[in-house]
Amino acid sequence: MHETILEYEALVRLVAFVGIFAAMVRWEVAAPRRRRELGRGLRWTGNLGIASINAMLLRATFPALAVGLAMMAEERGWGLCNAIGVPRWVAFVASLLVLDLTIYLQHVMFHAVPALWRLHRMHHADLEFDVTTGVRFHPLEIILSMGLKLGLILAFGPPAVAVLVFEVLLNATSMFNHGNVRIPGAVDRVLRWVVVTPDMHRVHHSIHPSETNSNFGFNVPWWDRLLGTYRAQPVDGHETMAIGIEQFRTERDLRLDRMLLQPLRGPAGGDATVHRKNGARDPRRRVGREEQDRFRNVRRPANTAERVEGVEARQRRFHLFVTEERPVDRSFDHRGRDGIDAAAVRCGASSSARLRTSACTPAFAAE
């Protein structure tokens, strides 16, 4: 049986990936949750390109991979399950849960440690949220994740078939819960008790740090609920929320070369640290100007022409105020209109302002 699993492992994973990816794309076209703002060409080239690099890199770096190591551990009696002789079905279920908990804790760690956040933030820097976001991970993060997984396999000794099932499930649920698909609210509320739904995981991709540091689960939502990192809905709503992080918000940052170099660019602080509930900052504090204006219902000029038009409007209002004709009190003047006109000429007032006594008062005083 071990030989069969190892022989068909790559084929099983490939068929599962292609089938689920195709199904999710069709679902996104048929029932999208959010309106797409960017074209698929640039984003999908970068996201699928990084996924291809990761697949080739794993095969070159870890020839045995997780399933092969699990088979070796079973044959040689390595790991807890193999050492104490746990029944196969118990070892299978326990292995799925332990592997999933490990991925959850690893995810939290990649947010909490600034050096690791530099790698993981590439996943969050996607400006849209769809099925390809689920395969967008930096190669160095993939290598570190695989190393952690291999260490767990050596220590826990899960059955090889459990490792294969978990790997297929992890890829499948990652594409599912990153899908831009609409699920009826009543169905979503039931599903998110047993699986991480797209609406649940979309909160994790919010631009607000307090939401980014929530809903870390990939397969099951239980760890978030048990460990206090669950958040039901985004503050801005699913259809209007801003996706991504503060940094890397241009279309150039979606190119494959810039994605690979992203860990070397910019500071690692800010969004990286998982803040405690008591010390959590206002989620509006570190968002961009557009997001701040949306909270205050303020509309800023959209472009230079609109700003110039606003300046010109203010200048016109000021000119009207200066040149406005006001009623003149003639009680003090014994010379009549001609005297006012002559004084206005001497004080240099314009013809449109000759009736303004305030401008001519210095001339009367001088006489």
Order of alpha helices (4+ residues) and beta strands (2+ residues): alpha-alpha-alpha-alpha-alpha-alpha-alpha-alpha-alpha-alpha-alpha-alpha-alpha-alpha-alpha-alpha-alpha
